[in-house]
Amino acid sequence: MGAPAIAPYTDQMATRLQGLTGATLERAPSVCHSCVWWQSRPGREADKRRWIEKAEDSWGAWGAIYRDDDGRVLGSMQFGPAALFPRAADLPAGPPSDDAVLVTCAYLVDRGSPWVMQSLFLTAIGEAKDRGATALETFAYRYPEGESAYERFHVHKTVFPRDFLSDFGFQTVRHAGRVELARLELGGLQPVAEGRRERVLQLVKEAFQPAPVPQRP
């Protein structure tokens, strides 16, 4: 299912996406540079460089970096075939399905840009579909009602709010307490036409921007 890295947006777009690879990793949030938690099994630490070579040979870009028009990184997401992330087999509600692309984690830099998470998930969905994957999976958490957005999207970076995933059409595969493995079937989704994803992401950004403050006459 190899594919080229995610193409950057045109200069006219307010935001830009870039594939997460060994060459672009240094532009991702620093916490991602050496992290191998998902790539390792309990008690054994993986070599990130060797893992990157394996991932890119078999899959291509293994995530996305999201930037604004000034090049400032707003967030990043890691995803790829579930087999690339052995840690997932040991998590509550795991293991992920062999036929799925797995979203493992997302890091948001700016608390004032909540639409970045939606955009990153749309990117993962589009990339998985374009590469012929059967489904997209990730781990979800059922937060209690009234939990803050900070707790839901910034504190925990490897599990995602279940209601948030429901908006994309994810369904529960299995659960262990409040943790779930959630799955989005891609077979019924239409292929992403060239330029379509960029327009969708722009609409998402506009939808989550605060309304302008009325000016006094």
C-alpha positions, 0 to 999 in steps of 0.5 A: 500500500505504498504511496508518496508523501502527502503533498503540501497545499498551494500557496493560496491555502491558509494551512499546509499539510506535510507527510510525516517521514524521517526527513520531516520529523524534525519539523514535528513537535519535539516530543515526537522526535525520539518517541518509540512507545507505539513502536515498542513492545513492553520491556523492549525499546525499538530503534526509531531509525530502523523503524522509520526505514521499515515503515517508509519502505512498506507504507510511505509517510507514516503521519502528517504535520499540520502548519499555518501559512507562516510555517508554524506547526499547529499539530501532528498525527501518526498513523500507518498499518496496524502491524507497524505499532506492536504496542497496540496489541497490549492495550485495553480493547486491543488488538487492532485489526490486521486490515486496518490503518491505525491512528496512534497519537496526535499532538496539538501545539496550539490550544486555540486551534481546535479544528486542527484535530478534525483536519488531521483525522480527515487527512488520515481518513483520506490517506487510508482510503487513497492507499486502499486500506479497508478501515481506519482504527484508533483507540477511544475513551468515553469521557464523563459528561462535562469534561474540559476540551483541554482534558479531552484533546491535549492531556491524552494524546493516544486516545480520542474522545468517543463522541468526537470519533462518532462524528466521523462514523467510527463504530465500536469494535470492542471495549474494556471499561471506558476504553474502546477500539473504534473502527471506520469502514472505508469500503463505502467511502468515495475516493478523495478527488484531487483538491477535494481534501484541501477544500474540506479542510478549509471548510473545517477550519472556517467552521471552528474559527471564532465568529468576528467580534462586532465593531461599534459604529 
